[in-house]
């Protein structure tokens, strides 16, 4: 079995949609850049700790090269835990998780 260090790759989580008003100030196009166990602050925008609870499992799987289609998952879209209006005054954020080499910035 190969070590994690040999098969690990950098991963991007990019914001594709914001419904309502995100309390953390997250905007469409914002990026989280993961390298190993770290979020690279210099390559990332605002970071919401609540969103991390939902996206971290797929970030970890993506780092290790998981083929989501083989798992029966059509896409790599994941959302934060805030349901937004009418349940909370905040908003929910939809993230797309992908290997960093596939990301093309739209900023």
Buried (B, 14 or more C-beta within 10 A) or exposed (E): EEEEEEEBBBBBBBBEEBBBEBBBEBEEEBBBBBBEEEBBEEBBBBEBEBBBEBBBEBBBBBBEEBEBEEEEBEEBEBBBEBBBEEEEEBBBBBBBBBBBEEBEEEE
